Each structure stands twice: as structure tokens, then as C-alpha cells.
Amino acid sequence: MKKIITSLMILFTCYVNAQEFKFGKVSKEELEEKMHPTDSSANAAYIYKYRKTFYSYTQGQGFNLITEIHQRIKIYNKDGLDRANFEIGLYRNNSNKEKATNIKGYTFNNLDGKVEKTKLKKEHYFREETSKNTNIVKIAFPNVKEGSVIDLKYTISSPFVSNIDEVQFQHTIPIKNLDITIEAPEYFYFKKASKGYFSIPPVSSKKRGQITFSSKTRSGKYVTNTTFHKSSIDYTKNIDKYLAKNIPAFPDSEPYLVSPRTYKGGIKYELSYTKFPNSTPKYYATTWEDVSKQIYKSTNFGKEIEKTSYYKDDLTTILTDAKSDIQKAVTIFEFVKSKIKWNGNYGKYVSEGVKKAYKDGVGNVAEVNLVLTSMLQSAGLKANPVLVSSITNSIPLFPTLDGFNYVIAMVELESGSYILLDATEPYSSPNNLPARALNWNGRKITKEGYSSWVKLTSKQHSSEEHIIKVSLDEEGVMEGFVRKKEQKLNALLTRKRLNNLDDDKIISDLEEKHEIEIDNYKLSNKNTLGKPVSQMFKFSSDNLVEEINGKLYINPLLFLTREKNPFKSEKRSFPIDFVSPWKESYKISIDIPEGYEIESLPEQMAIGLPENLGFFKFQAIKGKKGVQVNSILQFNSAKISPIVYQQIKQFYSEMIAKQNEKIVLIKK
């Protein structure tokens, strides 16, 4: 998709020399400011967001990656109070680990015209181990109120010199002053790729650096003399500086925005190769084939697929009655879903290993789905893993080892078609992946080093079908029957939402949402994944008909009528993300009371979107006993470009206006 460089760059971004913000000292203006000067809806804002990432060399240890952070945030109202809580994520791998040091902070308040300064103490932050490879430092600032300014400073030291954290330009609150510097020695060559729809061009420069080495020698037979020596190496530092003022908040409350992180403006750095003095270059991920080979060759990936002894007997047993490839695939898929539960952790590499996950019955994404892939291969199927960037992760824009954080299994059939399987989701079925895995395309990789893109989204629409039959009496009371049938992703999501609820809770939620009374509720096929999930119930209501001057006015879609356009913003710079192609249909039969006749019906409508993106059809016709209403809304693409946002907004406006036109009844 073509990158949109919006006029926001001209309106909101200004490149200037960085203003000095001294840590621990705030201005009177910062404390007295009641609201953001250009965004009155902001509940907080970054006054200053500073980051400097650079390399430090220590003799005997080599390079370390250092990141210095200084953030100053203004809190305008009570909705912004949570901005006083911070989390610093730290990665570790065996004995190597990142460290957060020099954590300092202050809370500033305006107390009767005087500055009240409260220091962040050690008791206000603590470290928490969240997984085998991750620690988090949690910080809670003291004495935070509406109007407070908080000032935070810390340093992260990392031995993982190839991993420069993503540079973020946008957040969900505005940024008044942004000052980010990325500084790398000439020995590290990084590829850079913009992400999102807000861009800041770097001011690039070079400067000289020097590494000094110390050594000592001892001489003398009877009297020892120690001589100290120093030598140095000059090198070049490559510097990227990102300076901006008045960056607008990212509108994360927009509808159909599944993953704000994907669309927030920023820069991703990916190590391409290293070249140290007197050594040959070491290349990393330069092509997708390189990425595929490196990941598959990992002991935490490909080697895990090759392990088979731990499930051999179980595989023989479960395949006793399976004959065709599809039967084998589905049988193994259902077995793995029941055998190993997902622990909620993402990752393309195993954490504890497939054998332990199989034995304990729990594992991360990789452990669950690499067991699945291995068993499919052992059954003689053409199965391979597919790397995925989850829907809350960024989209891999270039060949990258770090862009994927998820893995599923793929079985290719003799017919040329394929099946995608994700055993982490109890309610998933073949080619019906959970929403978290539906992020553009995945990358199939093979043991031989081949790789190719795989479309993750199903060609079949996620659907929701309503059949409603109602009768209306002369008192305005409506009684009827509803059957709602859902398939594909809709069915998966409904099963997840309803299967842990009892019928009484489901009924009370429906009654409250639609202002109706429900009787004889039934949920069918909640665990029969090959069939649509179905809800059926009887209902009654005296709130669905409006009587004015002896006439009865009825919404054609009854209590399922849309009333507001979800697309309210004047413009949108990122895609509309439906996750899956989808459609919803309504077939409604309304029997009118004796003594009444139809005065008017909404006129028929059929409108479409460009490039076959979708359509809406509506029809209300006179039937034998009253009115027959048919309505269909369909979108043929999971993601829709912001280029057509205005057309989508207008499309919804016309559709909602039509759905809210009344059926009018009068007395004969």
C-alpha cells in the first residue's frame, strides 16, 4: 500500500534545535496550564519526550547498547491520572539481561502558587518477572493529581546490541517536544523502515569516535617493572536525529482499529550486517529467504519440529480411522487442541520445549503449533510452519527476524488448496483462524529453506444471519421469534464470548441491550465447530412501536436498527480493519394488527462501494399479513484503505438513514 504522507507534517511538525528541558525543574506555565493548547480533548500530554540510544564499549566485554530516557508529562484531568504509571520492559536470555538503572523522578504540583515537589523513591517502583525472558519495572508516581507534572528519567543497558527498539513518533496523547537520537558505530549497519502514517525525516550526520585499549607488561628478573600501554581505534558514528514539535495524538478510539501500534508513526531499525576491523562481514536478515533459513535452523524452532518420539504412540492411536489427508489433518488438529492448552504467551520460538509442553499439557504459541506441525508431517502430510505477525504486532515491512511473533501450521493438499491451522484456539477450525492471527499475510517456511507469502484471511465471509417473525397488536405490543445464525470468525468469537456464560446471564444481557423480554432461549452448536452457532428465542416488547396521532411508526429492523454512524472523524489516515470479510443479513416478517393498513414503506435501496469493496441492499414490501423486510450489508475486504474513507463514511450515513426510515401504519 502506498504510504500516505499527510499534511500533518506541514501543520504540526516543526524541525528546530532541541529546546533544553532540565530534569527536575519545571516552569510555572507548565504547572498552570489547564488544557492542551491545540487539543482540548487531551487528558494528558508529553511536554518533553527524549530518547538517546547509543553504543558504549568496555574493554573485555565489548559493546553495550545504552538508551537514556527523559519524559515529562502534564496531566490535565482525572482521566489522565493513569499516565503516572509506567512500565519498563527488560529482556533477558540465559545469563544475558537488560538492566534499568538511574531511575529518578519527581511529581510537581501547584500548591497555592508555589511549586510542590515530591520525589520518586525506591518504594514507588519494583521489578516483576512476567515470563522466562521478560522482566518489567513498574513505576507508580506519588502525589499525583489533576494538573500535576511528572518528570521521569532512567537508563537501559542492553547486551543485545543488534536490537534497537522501535522509534515511536506518535502516542495516544499529544507530544509538545520530541527529541530522539539514534547513534551507531560504523561496525553496525541498520536498515530503516518507516511505519504508520505520520513521518519525521531524520537529520543524519557523522562524527568521530574513539575506543581506547589499556594493557600492561612486566619486566625485570629481581625487580619487577610494570609498564602500562594505551592504544586507540578511531571510528565513525552514524547519527540520526528526530526533532519535532506539536505532534498530534494518535486517535486510538476510532472504530475498526484493531491494532493502533501498527499505524502509529515510527521508524524500525533492523540489523543488516556487522563489519568489525580485520574481520569479514557477518550478514543477518537481508532477504526473506535468509529470514526463513535463520529461523528454521534455530534450535528453538526447526530442531523442535524434528523431535517425534514423544508422541509416536499417540499418533498411531488417533489415526486408526483416519483415511484421507483432510481426515488426518483434522484429527491431529483436534487432538493437539485438547492435549496442549495455550498459556497466553506469544512467540515464534519455544520457551520450555515441545516435549515438556506435550507432557505438561501447556505451552506458548510456538510449542503448541510446532507440535501440531511435527505431528502432521509424521502423518505423511505436506505440512510446514507459517510465521505470523499477530494483529497487535506491527506488519513486517522488510525482511526481518524480529517482525514475526507467532506461528501456525499449514497443510497443502493434492488439489492445490491448503488448510491453515492454529491449535492455540479451542474454537478455531480449519481455515478459520482466531482474530489475533489475522494480520495481512504469513510467511510459510520449509526445512529446505524455501519460503513464500500465505494469505491468512479466509475468502469466505464471516457472517451473521437474522430471521425474525413478529406480530403486532393494536396496543403496540410486539411478540415474536428470533433466530440468529453465525459462521466463520463470527461463530468463533460468539463461542468464546458465550460458552462460559449460563443462559440466565446471556438472556439478561440481551434484554438489557435491546430493551426486550426473552423467553425460551436456546444456544445450539456451541461446541460443534463444523456447524454454524445458532441462538433462538422468543421475545416481547412494548418499546418497538411509536404511536403519533393515531399512526403507528415501526423501525424496519426493530431492535437491531443501527442509529449512529460509527465513522465520525472528518478524515482518517489509516485503514479500516474489519479483520475478516463479513456480511450480515436480516429477513424480518411483521404481521400488522387487525384494523390497520400500511400507509407508507421505506423505498428500496441498493448502494455499492468502489472496486467491489462492498454493498448494501434494502427492501420493504407488502406481504399477505403485513410487511416483509430484507436487508443485506456486505464487505468483501478485511482491510479498507483510508483513501476511500469519505466514501465509507457516506455509505454508512445513507445505510443508517435508510434503516431508520419508518414503516407507517394507519387505521382503516
N, C-alpha and C positions, 0 to 999 in steps of 0.2 A: 504494500500500500504506500502510495506517495506520501511523504512526510509533509505535514501542514506546518508552515512557519507563519504564524498568525501575526496580526497587527499588534498583539500584546507586547511583542518585542519593542515596538516603537512607543507604545503608550505607557508601558510600565517598567521597562528595563533601561537603566542608565549606567554606563560604564565610567566609573570615576576611580580615582585613587582611594583606597580604603580609608574610611574615617576611623580615627582612633577611639576605641572603646576600652577604657581602663577597667580591668576586672576589680570588682569590689567597690566601685564608685559609680553611682547613678545620678542623673540630673533631676532637678526639681520638675522639669517639664515631663520627664518620663513617669514620675510618680503621680503627677496631677492629671495626666491625660485620661479622659473619661471613656473615649471610644476611638477606634481606629479612624484616622482622618479620611481614608478613601473607601473603607468597608465597614459600614455601621453594623453589619450583621456579625462581625468577627467577635468571638468571645475571648480571644487571646491573640497575641501576635509576637513573632520574633522581632525584638528590637535589633538584635545582632546575632548572626549565625556565622560562626567562624570555625574553619577546619584547616589544619595543615597536616598533610601526610608526606613523610619523607623517610629516607633510609639513613640509619646510623650504623657505623662499622665499629666492631670491637675486636681487637686482636685475639685470636684463639677461638672466637665464636662466629665471626663473620658478620653479615648484615642482619639487622633487625628492622622491621617496619614500624615506624613511630607515627601515631596520629594524635595531634593535640586538638582539643575541642574547647570552645568557649561559646556558651549560649546564654543569651539574655532574653527573657520572655516577660511580656506585660500581660497581666490577667485583668480583663475588663469586667467580667461578671461571674456569677456563681457557676455558669456552665463551663467556664474556663478553668475552674479550680483543679481539674484533673491534670492540667498541664504542669502542675508542680510535682508530679510523679514521673520518674524516669527509669528506664531500663537500659543497661549497657550489656549487650550480648558479647560473650567471650567464647572463643572456640578452643578446643584442646584435642590433641591426638597423641595418645600414649604419654610420653614424658614432656612433649612439647605443648605449651599452652600460652594463650594470650593473657596479659595482665592489665588491669586498670589501676593506675596509681595517681597520686597527687589530686585526689578528689577533693575539691573545695567548692563551697557555695555560700550564698547569702540570700536571705529574704528581706526585701526592703518594703516598708510601709510608710505612708504619710500619716503621722500622728500629730494632729493639731498644728500643722505647718512645719513640723520637724521630722527629720528622717529617722525612722526606727529601723535598726539593722540587726537581724537575727542570723547567727552563724550556723551553718550546716555542720553538725557534729557526727562522730563515728556512729553514734546510736541511731542516726537517721538513715543509715544505709547498711545493707547486708548482702552477702553473696548467697546464691541459691543454685544448686546443681539441678538442672532441668532434664538432662539426658547424659548419656555416656560421653558425649563430645561437646556439651554446651553448659556453660555457667552463665548466670545472669546476676549483675549487680543491680539491686533495686534501691532507688533513692526516693525518699519522701521528704520534701522540704517542710520545715517547721513554720508555724505562724503565718500561714498563707490565707489571705483574704481577698475579697473583691478589691481591685486596684493595686494589688501587690506587684512588685517587680522581682523576679528571681534571677539570680546570676549563678551559673554553673560552669566549672572548669575541671577538666580531667585529661589524663593521657593514657592511651592504649599502646602497649608494646607487644608486638607480634613476631614470632619466629617464622610465620608463614609469609615469606617475602614475595611470593608470587600472587598473593590475593589482596589487591587494593579494593577496599569496599566501594560500592557504587556511590557516585557523587549525585546527591539529590538537590535539585533546584526548587522543587515545589513541595509544600506540605499542606495539610488541611487548614492551616491558619496562615495569614499573610506574613511575609518577611520584609521588613523595612531595609535591612542592610545584610547582604550576603558577601562573604569573603572566604573563598576556598582556594587552597593551593595544593597541587599535587606535584611532588618533586621526586624524580627518579634518576639514579645514576645511569650513565650510558650503557652499562652492562645489562640492563633490563629494557627490553623493547616491548612496549604495550600497544595493542590495537585499541582504538577508542570508537565507541558507537553511541550515538545519541538515542535516547528513548523518550517516549511520551511526546507531547505536543507543545512543549514550552522549551525553548532552546536559549542557551547563553554561549556565545562563541568564546573560546579561551584566548587569553593573551599569553602567547607562548614565548619563552625566552630560554637562554642558556647561561650558565655561569660555571666557573671553575670550582672544583672541589679537590680535596687532598686527603689521602689516607696515610697516616704515619705509623711506621712499624718500629718497635723497640726490641733490642736484643742485647745480650751481654756475653762476654768471653772472659775466661780466667786464665792467667799465665803465671809462671814462676814455680820454681821447684820447692824452695823453702819458704819464700814469702809470696803469698797469693795476691796477684793484682787483678782487679776486676775492671774491665773496660766496657763501657756502655756505648751502644751504637744506635743510631737512628737513621731510618731511610723513609722515603715517601714516594707515593704514586699520585700523580695528578690525573684527574678525570673530569669529565663534563657532566653537569647536572642538567637534565631536561625538565623545564618548569612550565606547568600550565596553571594559569591563574584565572579564576572565575569571579568577577565582581559585578554586582547588580544591586539596584535599589528598587523598593516598592514592587516586589513580586506578589501577584495576587494569590489568594488561597486556591487550592485545588478543590473543585466542587464535588466532594465525595457523596453528597446527598442526592445527586442526580439519579433518576430511575434507570434501571437496567445497566448499572455499573457494577459488575461482579468483582472486578479486581482493580481498585484505584491505583495500586502500586504499578501496574503495567503501564498506565497512561500518565503518571506524574513525570514531569520533565526531569531529565538527568543524563549522566554520562556513565557508561560502563567501561571499565578497563579490563582487558584480558591479556595476560602474558602470552606473547607470541614466541619469543626465544630469549635466551641469555647468551652473552658472549663476554667471558672474562679474559683478562690478559693471558697470553700464552696458552690459550685453550681453544678448542673448536666450539662452534655454536651448538647449543642444546635447544632443539625446537620442541614446542608444545603443540597446542591445537592450531594448526594452520588451515586445515580443510576438514570437512565433515567426516571424511574417511579417517583422518588422523584421530579425530574425536572418538569415533566408533571403536577404532582399534585400541586406543589407550584405555577406554572404559571397559571394554570386554576383557582385555588382558589383566585387569586388576584382580588381585587375589580376593577382593571383596565383591566381585561380580562374576566374571566368566568361570573362575575356578569353583564357585559355589554352584553354578548350573551343572557342572560336570560331576558333582557328588550325587550318587544314586543309590548306594547300598542301603541307606536308612529307610527307604520307602518301598523297596523291591517287592516284598511280600504283600503289602497293602495294595500296590498297583495291580498285581496279578489277581487279587481277590475282587477288586471293584470292577475290573474289566471283563469278568466272566461272561456277562450277557451283552456286552457292547460289541457291535459288529462293524458299523460304518465309522468313518472318520469323525463325522459330526457327533455320533453317539459317544465315541471315546472322549472327544473333547469336552462335551457337556458333562459326562460322568466324572471326569477328573476335576473339572471346574467346580462342580458342586461338592465333591469330596474335600478339596482344599479349602473351600469356604467354610465347611463345617469343622475341619481339622485344625486350622490356624486362624485365630482371631487377630485382626489388625489392632495394634496398640496405639494408633493415632499419630505415630511418627512417620514423617516423610523421609525420602532419601533414595538415591539410585544404588547405593551400596548397602550391604548388610551391616548390621551392628553387632549382633551376637553370633550370627551364622545360621544357615538354613537348617542344619541338623538340630541345633538347640531349639530353634523356633518350632520345628516339627515335633520335637519331644515335649516341649513346654506348652505347645498349643497357642503361642502368641508371638508376634513379630512385627517389625516395621514393614513398610510398603515393599521394599526390595526382598525381604525374607519371604513374605507371603507369595509374591508373584514370581520370584525366581524358583521357588519350589514348584509352583504351577508350571512354569516354562520347562523345567527339567523333567517333570513327570510326563508332560505332553510329548517331549522329544523321545523319552524312553518308550512311549507307547507307539512309536513309529510315525508320529505326525510331524509335518514340516512346521515346527514352531520356533519362534525367536522372540527375544525381548524387544520391547518398544520403549525408548526413552521419551519421557513426557515432562514438560514444564507445567506444574499444576496451575490451576486457574488463578490462584492467589500469588503466583510467582510471575516474574517477567517473561516475555516472549523471547526466545533465543534469536538474536538479530544477526549473529555471525557465528562461525564455528567456535564452540565454546565447551569447555569441560564443566564449567560451573552453572551453565544455563538450565540444566535438567535436574529436577529434584524428585522424580517419580518414575516408576517403571511399571508397564503392564505386559501382558503376553499376547502374541498374535499367532494364529494358526492359518496357514494358507492351504486352500483346498484345490483339488484337481480341476475343478470348474473354473479356476482363475479368481474366484472370490476369496474373501478372508473373514476370519472371526477375531474380534478384539475382546479380550477377557481381563477383568480386574477382580480378583478374588478377595480384595480387602472390603468389598461392599456386599453385605448379606443379601441385599435386594437387587443387585445387578444381575443381568442376564447377558447372553452372547450379543455383542454389538450394542449393548445398552450400558454405557459406562456411567459411573457417578459423575455429577457435575464438576467435582474437583479435578477430574482428569480431562475435561473437555476444553482444552486451551489450544486453539488453532490446530497444528499438526504435531505428530510424534515422529520419532526417528527410529525406524527398525534397524537393528544391528545384528550381525551374524558373527559366528566364530571365525569365519574366513576373512573377515574384515570388510565385508560389503555393508552398505547402509543406504537407506532411501527414506523419503518422507512418506508418512502414512496419515491419511485424513482420519481424524478422531471422531468427528461429529457424524452421527448416523444420517443417511439420506432420508430415512423415514421420519416423518414429523412426530414430535411429541404432541399428543392430542388429548383433548378434553371435550366430551360429548354430553350434552344435556338433553334429556327428553322429559318434558313436563306436561302433565294433563291436569287442568284445573276447572272448577266450576264456580260461578259467582252467583250469590243470591241477591235479592233486592235490597237487603240491609247492608250490602257492601262487604260481606264476609266471603273470603275465598278459601276453598279447600281443594287439595289436590295431591298429586303423586309426583315424585321426582326420582329420576334415575340418572346418575352421573357415572360415566364410564371413562377411564383414563388409561393411556397406553404409553409405552416407551419411558422417557425421562419423567414425564408427569406421574406415571404409575410408581416409579421408583421413589420419587420424592414423597408421594402420598403415603406409600407404605412406611417409609421412615418416620413420617410425621404422626401417623395414626396407630401403628401397630403396638406401641407401648401405652396407648390410652384405652381406658374402658369405654364402653358405649355411652355411659352417662356423661362422661366428660366431653366426648365428641358431640353429643346432642346439645349439651348446654352451650358449647362454643358456637355451634351453628345457629342456635336460637338467638343468642346474643348478637351475633354478627348480622343476621338477616331480619331480626325482629319478627320471628315466626314461632309457632308452636309445633313441635315434631312428635310424631308417633310412629311406631313400627320401624325403627331404624335397623338397617342391615348392611353390614360390610362384607363383601364377597371377594374371594380370590386374594385375600391379603397375603397369603404365603404361596400361592400358585403363580409363580413368576412368568410362566408361559402364557397366561391369560390376562386380559385387562382387569384392573382393580375396579370394583363397582360399589357404589353407595346408593342405597334406595331408602326412601322414607315417605311417609305421608305427612302433610303439613296443613296448617290453617293459619289465617291471619286476617285481621280487620284493618291493617295499615297499608294495604296494597292498592286501595281504590280511594280516589278523592272525589267527593260529591260537591259540585258547584252549580247552584241554580237549577237543581233537578237533573243535571247531567252527571254521568259517571266517567271519570278520567283514569285510564289504566296505562302504566308503563308496559310496553310490549314484552320486555324481558323480565318483568315482575321484580323480584328482589335481587336479581342478578344484573340489574342495569348498572352500567358504568355512569358515573355522574361527573367526574372531573378528568381532565386531560392530564396524564402524568408528566407530560413534557411541557414545562412551564418556562424554562430559560429561553432568553432571546436567541442564544446561539450555543453550540456545543462543539468542542474541538476534539472529541474522542468518540470511538464507535459506540453505537447502541448494541449491547451484548445480551442477547436472549439465551445464550448458552447452547440452545438447540433450535433447529427449525420447529415451528409449532403451529397448531391450529386449534380453534375452539368453535364448536357448533351448538346451536340451540334449535330445537324443534318443540314449539310450545303450542298447545291447543287450549283455548279458553272458551268454555261454554258460558254464554251470557244468560241472565235470568229471564224468566217469562215476563212478558210485558215490556221488554226493552228491544231496541234495534240499534244497529250500527249507524251512527251519524257520519263519522269520518275515520279513516285509517291513515297511518303514515304511508307516504308514497314509496314505491320500490326504489332501491338504490344499489348501484354496483360501481365501486371505485377501485382503482388499482394503483400500484406504485411502479416507478420506472424499473427497467431491467428485470422484470418478473420477480421483484422482491417480495410482493405480497398483494393481497386484495381483501376487500370487504364486500359482502353481498347481504342485502336485507330485503325481506318480502313479508308483507302482512296482507292476507287475503281473507275474504269472507268465506266461511265454511258452512256446513249444514246446521251446526248448532251455535256458531259464534265466529271466532277468529283463529286462523292458523298463522303462526309466525315462524319464519325460518331466518336464521342469521348465521353467517359464517365469517370468521376472521382468520386469515392465514398468512404466515410469514415463511418464506422459503429459504431464508438465510439465517444462520445463527448470529452473525455479526453484520451490522449495517454501518456503512461509512458515514462519518459526520457530514460529508458533502451533501447528503440528501436529508439532513436533519430537519430543515424547514418543511420539506415535503412530508416527512413523517409526522411532524407536529400538526400540519394542516390536515393530513389524513385522519389522525386521531380526533381532531376537532370536528370534522364532518361526520365521522362514525358515531361519536358520542352524542352529537346533536340529533342524529337520526334515531339512535336508540332511546333518546329521551322524548321524542315526539309521541303524543298520547293517542291511544285508542279512545274514541269518544262514543259513549252510548247515551241514547235518549229514550224516554218512554214513548211507546207507540201512541 
